[in-house]
Amino acid sequence: MARKIMITCAVTGGGAGTRDKNPAVPVTPEEIATSSLEAHAAGAAIVHIHVRDPETTGRSMELAHYAEVKERIEGSGADVIINLTTGPGATFIPGDDDPQIGAPGSNLTTPEIRTRHIEALQPEVCSLDVATMNFGANVFLNLPRHLSEMAGLIKAAGVTPELECFDPGHIELAKYMIGQGDLEGPGLFQLCLGIPWGAPATVQTMAYMRDQLPAGALWSAFGISRFQMPMVAAAVLLGGQVRVGLEDNLYIEYGVLAPSNAALVEKAANIIRLMGDDIASPDEARAMIGIGK
């Protein structure tokens, strides 16, 4: 019997310079909402959303941008699950003269600021990065006490956290938080593979991380860049859900820029169907996650 696979589309991310590398990366709230709706029409049950500064194209934490994106998506009548990020606010770059002071590019801030849009807008799902790590050239810093506070604010808002894990140790921290009552088990997990310097995007790593999850946890996985589509196939093979999108990968095939998020979703959907499974609708995804509209 065919299994229903939910596709998440990570629409834009906050990476500096990605719009310069691929002009299809959406930047303004209108562009992000439009791209989200196109991805949904192509088969995405969930859209994972960052917002950007329309002037600089760089990352933003502006509540008004999140609100506009959400209003545009919901105003269209599309029945797609909105997953807002809480990742911004965790980047730290030690200063050269005084490592205790953040250099330009740092945006380390409080749990309250990182979750204020979740409290205000109450999406069905939001990400929670259970991760402290070297993230490329920077430090991605999420202290356990900050995560506990964020988890409490997310729970109070009635939002389901998607637990993003970039290394096996992050899963262990998530399980500890579940045991402490900070998070409800068994949890909704996203395995994030291929990010320098996290877990590599391999089938072996994905299988290992899957085996570390709490019994009964619902999980999805993705690989960045050229590993995006191979990790789609691996996740389906190993019993998980999938994520694609321009946040994680700018190419539709080797040397060819992706024309849209929808094109990446369509390619993932084709892989899923070729493997004998089918695409989950948003309502089917809600039932899998355990949320009601």
N, C-alpha and C positions, 0 to 999 in steps of 0.2 A: 504494500500500500504506500502511495506517495506521501512523503512527509511535507508539511507546510513549513516553509522557510521564511522568516521575516528579514527583509532587507532594510538596513539603516543607511541613509545617505548623509554623510558628513559634508555639508554644503560648501563651507568656505574656510573654516579655521581662522587663525590669526597670524599666520606666518608672514614675516616681512618679505616683500618682493615677489610673492607668488603671482600677483596680478601682472607684474612685469613679465613673468615667465610664461603665463598663459592668460590671455585677455578674457577667457571665458569665466575666470574666477569672479564670482559676484562680490560686490563691495557695498553698495548702498542698501539700505533696508528694502527698498523696492526690488532691487536686483536679487537680493537674498531670498525674499519671499517668492518672487517669480521662479527662481531656480528651484526652490523647494517644491513648488507646485508642479513643475515639470518633472522633477524626480519622482514625486508621488504618482503622477500619471503614468510614468514608466514602470512602476511597480514597488516603489519604496513605501513601506508601512510606517516608517519613522524618519523624521528629518532631524538631524543633530545640528544645532545652530550656534555659531559664534556670530558676533557682529564686528564691524570694522568702522573706522573713522572714514567717512566719505571723502574727506579732503586728502588725508595722507595715505589711505588704503590700508594702514596698519591696524593692529588690534585695538579694540575699544571695550570698555565696560559700561558704556552709556545706557542707562535704563530706557531712555526714550527710543533708542535704536531697537532694543529688544522688543519693546512694546509695539513699535510700528510693524516689525516683522510678524509678530504674533497676530496682530490685528488684521494685517493683510491676508495672512494664510487663513485665519478663521473666517474672515469676511468673504472669502471666495466660496465658502461652503464645502471645501475639500475636507474629507474625513481622514486626516492624517495625524499621527501622533507627533506632537512637538516635544523635542528633547533639547532643553537649553543647557549650555555648558556652564560649569562653575570653575573651569580651569584657570581663566585669567586671574591674576593676583598672586601667583605662586612662583613667579620667575625672580631669581636673585642672581646678580652678577657682582661679585666682590670688586670693590674699587682697587685700583692699582696702588694708590698711596695709603689707603686705609681699608683693608678687606672687610671691616665691620660696616662700612658704609657702601650702599649699593651704587654701582656705576650706572650711567645712562643705559636704559633698557630694562632695568629692574622695575618690577611692579608689585613687589611683595606688599600685601595689605591684609586686613583683618577678615575673619570669617564672616562677619556681618556684611561687609561691603561685597564680598564675593558671592553672597547669596541674596542680596537685597532684591534683585530682579526675580528670583525664584519666589520670594515671599510676596512680592507685588503682583506677579503675573500668574503664578500657580499653574505652570505647564503640567502635563501628565507625567513627564519624566524629566530628570536632569542628570547630568553626569556628576560623579564625585570621584576625583582622581586619588585613589588610595596609593599614593606614590611619592616618594622622595628619591631623586636620582640625578645623575648627570644627564642632562637633556641637550644633546649636542654640545655646544660650547658653554652652556649656562647650567645653573642648578634649578631644578624643579623641586620646590620645597613645600611639603605638606606634613606638618608635625601631627602626630597622633592626637594631641589635644585640640588642635585646630580642626582636624577631621571630625572628631567627636562633636565639637560645637556646630560645625556645618551640618552634620548628620541630624542633630537635634532641630536645627532651624528648618531643614528640608522636610523632616517628618512633621513638624508643626504646621507647615504649609500644605500638607496633604499630598506631597509629591513623591513619586517613586524614584530612588536614586539608582542610577546605572553605575556600577563600580568599575572604574577603569583601572586595569592592572597592567603594568608594563614589564613586570618581572615576577618570578614565582614568589619572592618574599612579600610582594604586595598582596598576594592572595592570602598569605598567612596573617598579615595585618588585618585584612578584611574579615577573616574568620575570627580573629581575636575580638574585633569590634562587634561582630554578631554575638559572640559569647558574652560580651559585656553588656549587651542590650542597646548599644549605640545604633545598630542596624538590625533590621528584621531579616531573618533568614528564610529560605536558604540563599536568597539574593539574586539580583540580576547583574551579571558580570559582562564586561567587555575586555577581551584579551587584545592588547595593543602590541603589535610585533614589528620589529625592524627599526624602531626609533633608536638613533644613537644616544646613549649607550644602554639600551634596554635589551630585553630578550630578542634574539634573532628571529626573523620570519622564516621558520622551517616547520615542516610537518612534525618533526620530533619534539620541538619546543612546544608547539600548540598542544600536542597530545599529552605531554608532561603537565602543562599548566591546567589542562582540562581535568586531569586526574587528581589535581590538588584541590579542586573546587568542592564546596560542601555538597553533600548528597542532595540531589533534587534541584540544584541551582540551574537557572536558565542562563545560557551563555552564548555570546557572539564573539567573533574575532575578526581582525583585519590585519593586513600587512601594508606597509607604505611603499610608494613608488612602484617599481617593476614587480614587486611581490603582491600587489593588490589582488589581481585575479587568481594567481596560484593559491593564495590563502582563502579566497572564496571557495575554490574546489576543496581545499583541505578541511575547512570548517564544515562544509556539507558532509564530507566523507566521515568526519569524526563526530557528527551529531550536533553541531552547533548552528548558530544563525550567522548572518554575514553583514559586513559593513563595507561600503565603497563611497567614493566621492572625492571632490576636488580638494578637500582639506588634506587628504592623505596621498594623493597621486594626481599628477597633471597630464598623464598620457593615456590614450585609449589603446595604443599598441606601441611597439618599439619605434621611437623617433617621430611619432604622430601625436600631436597635442589633442587631448580630449576636447571635443567641441562644446560639451555641456555636462552637467551632473547627470542629466537624463540618459545620456549616451553610456555613461559608466554603469548606471542602474540597469539599463537594457542588456548590457553585456553580461553583468552578473546574473540577471534573470535567465538569460540563455544558458549559461553554465549550469545553473540550478536545474533547469528543465532537461538539459542534455544528460544530467546525472540521474534523471528519473524522479525528481521531486517537483514541487510546485511552489508558487509564491503565496505567502500569507497576506491577507487583507489587513487593514488596520484593526478591524474588530477581532480577527483571529489572533493578531499580535497582542491585543489587549487581554484576550483570554489566556494566552500563554504567559504573559507577564503577571496577570492577576490584578488588573486595574479595570475599572468601569468608567465609561464615558459619562 
